[in-house]
């Protein structure tokens, strides 16, 4: 799936992992709420290391993750800058129908 990449830079001393979408930081930041939920799951599972809980979660979610490959990607939402143009063209069509 990927490989560990060691960085020699002094400022960014954490190892990275190489993924299909490029090099990523090995560490993951969680929002406070998500961290609380995650550590609750880890405690319930009885694991002493977060990586063990992540391994368990990934194993249990394998079927759902594999199903994602079969679903089409979501369409990106229309940027707000394009809303006005879309609304203007719809409004013109409505006004012309009167």
C-alpha positions in Angstrom: 0.0 0.0 0.0 2.8 2.4 0.9 6.2 2.8 2.4 7.9 4.8 5.1 10.0 7.7 3.9 12.5 9.2 6.3 13.0 13.0 6.1 16.5 14.4 6.8 15.2 17.9 7.3 15.7 19.3 10.8 12.4 21.1 11.1 10.1 18.3 9.9 11.6 15.4 11.9 8.7 12.9 11.7 8.7 10.1 9.2 6.4 10.2 6.3 4.6 7.5 4.4 4.4 7.3 0.6 0.9 6.8 -0.7 -0.8 6.6 -4.1 -1.5 10.3 -3.7 2.0 11.3 -2.6 3.9 11.6 0.6 1.9 12.1 3.8 2.7 12.8 7.4 2.6 9.6 9.4 0.9 11.4 12.3 -2.8 12.3 12.1 -4.4 15.2 13.9 -7.8 14.7 15.3 -10.4 17.2 16.4 -10.9 17.2 20.2 -14.3 15.5 19.9 -12.9 12.8 17.5 -9.9 12.2 19.8 -12.2 11.6 22.8 -14.3 9.2 20.8 -11.3 7.4 19.4 -9.6 7.0 22.8 -13.0 5.8 24.2 -13.0 3.1 21.5 -9.4 2.2 22.2 -10.2 1.8 25.9 -13.3 -0.3 25.2 -11.1 -2.6 23.0 -8.5 -2.8 25.7 -5.6 -1.8 23.5 -2.7 0.0 24.9 -1.5 1.5 21.6 -3.6 3.7 19.2 -2.1 1.8 16.3 -3.7 -1.4 17.5 -7.1 0.3 17.7 -6.6 1.7 14.2 -5.7 -1.7 12.9 -8.9 -3.1 14.4 -11.0 -0.4 13.0 -9.5 -0.8 9.5 -10.0 -4.6 9.7 -13.6 -4.2 10.8 -14.3 -1.6 8.1 -12.8 -3.5 5.2 -16.1 -4.4 3.6 -17.4 -0.8 3.8 -14.1 0.6 2.5 -14.1 -1.8 -0.4 -17.7 -0.8 -1.2 -16.4 2.8 -1.6 -14.5 1.7 -4.7 -17.7 0.7 -6.4 -19.6 3.9 -5.7 -19.1 6.9 -8.1 -17.2 9.8 -6.6 -19.2 12.7 -5.3 -19.6 15.8 -7.6 -17.8 18.8 -6.3 -20.3 21.5 -5.1 -20.7 24.5 -7.2 -18.4 27.3 -6.0 -20.3 30.4 -4.7 -18.8 32.5 -7.5 -20.7 30.5 -10.0 -24.0 30.7 -8.1 -24.8 34.2 -9.3 -24.3 33.3 -12.9 -26.4 30.2 -12.6 -29.2 32.1 -10.8 -29.0 34.9 -13.4 -29.5 32.5 -16.3 -32.4 30.8 -14.5 -34.0 34.1 -13.8 -33.7 35.2 -17.4 -35.5 32.1 -18.5 -38.3 32.6 -16.0 -38.8 36.3 -17.0 -38.9 35.3 -20.7 -41.8 32.9 -20.1 -44.2 35.6 -18.9 
